[in-house]
Amino acid sequence: MFVNRVAFDFADAEEAGDQSFALSPAENGKELRLKPGRYNAVSALTLYLDAPDADRVGVVQLKIMGTSVQRADVSKIQKC
C-alpha cells in the first residue's frame, strides 16, 4: 500500500510501500490491522497487487474502515 502518492506507475511499485501484506486464500475475509500513525491524513491510497505465479489477480471485495478524529480548533486556544 502506498499512501498519498498522486502520480504512480509500475516502476514505483518496485519501491517499498508504506505497508505491505502477504496474503493467502486461507486469509479470505480476515481483518488486517494497519500501522497507526501512517494513515492520519490520507487523500490517496494505492494498492499494488502482485502474484508472481498468476497472470491475473482478482479482488472480490475490499472494505476500508476507519474513524475520524476530531481535531482541535486552534482559534479557540487562549494564551496564558
Sequence and secondary structure as in RCSB ss.txt:
>XXXX:A:sequence
MFVNRVAFDFADAEEAGDQSFALSPAENGKELRLKPGRYNAVSALTLYLDAPDADRVGVVQLKIMGTSVQRADVS
KIQKC
>XXXX:A:secstr
 EES SS  TTGGGS  SS     GGGTT      TTTTSS S EE     TT S    S             GG
G    
